[in-house]
């Protein structure tokens, strides 16, 4: 039995954990980082990077399929084996390797491998043979996919985002369960690579947008692209030369179909539930309520949480920021700070893309706001691309014209959203942003036109 006594223990070496370590290790050598499983972040191994590699392959197939519009006919053959070989090669030898290179530079006495659980306040047991006593603890334990029990009868055919990138070849058919970011991105990619794909939703929400008009438009667009049922429930599954799924739509129609593979993308579960929080004197029955979301601290305890473990599933840059924030508050304990967060920015890499920046319509609903609103078909550059599906909404404060937020459904939404994030971060008004040069023809012309649309509405209202 080995015992370690340190000032700081960081549980998890993912994005949030590394963010915390980068801050604490500059101040003290009395720190350990405990990792359960292989090193390499969720983003690099099973999230952002492999999904974008798959999406890029599907984009090339889609361009070949749709080139006739531009007078360019092409024939192609998709090699599923090559698609996944290339994906894993790029992922492992570039993105994961970069992370492992960083981890390899961390002193060995700062690293412990094994699953950690609380056995008492400030006392962790790691892999049954190591006791760690820490004055302050940061929980960056991440999350895992949630698989509803209804899929138990076909579990041999079920994949999640944690496992789907390891398959050897594309399946002949796939059922995608869940219409959030993961389900939509991977489902659309599979469809464009030639896989018979059907997407099943639960709540009726397709993607992440909150404005009712944009939500409906997103549903209409994706339903036209691929067989998709936005709202309903899985009644039953069974195995019979494939995974059979029985699904009841919101209107009462019952759908039965068989698939070679099932991709379950119904959300992720915080690994906090594996930590035995009660032993630390913390009631973590509700992850959201148990800690302060501003300081990331559990009540009066010297225990902090960051990243996916908060159950709010932050994206990469937010997870890293949270790790550093948790570290700052751990180093200042019992004093805490609640620093200003970055401007919210979220992007779904479907086609068309979806983006949320700043305050959403849902957050602003009921307030007096000005909405700039234009379709992508009004953008000359998008007409050139033949990418005219979608709309863009920008929300302004009526008196000042300050940009509060935006929701975007359309091609190159990721770039338009970043410009708006910069503007919101610096408290710019629509008229101030309109002073910048906009080249013709460019995607940014749509942003200019939407801001002009909002400004005209604002001036008329005054």
Helices and strands as residue ranges (DSSP letters): E 2-11, H 15-24, E 31-35, H 42-46, H 48-66, G 67-70, H 80-90, I 91-96, H 97-104, G 108-110, E 111-113, E 116-120, E 123-126, E 130-139, E 143-145, G 149-157, E 158-159, G 164-166, E 173-177, H 181-192, E 196-200, H 212-225, E 227-229, E 232-239, E 243-249, E 254-259, E 261-264, E 268-270, G 271-274, G 277-280, H 287-290, E 303-305, G 307-310, H 316-332, E 345-348, E 353-358, H 361-364, E 369-375, G 376-378, H 380-385, E 391-397, E 403-410, H 413-425, H 430-433, H 444-461
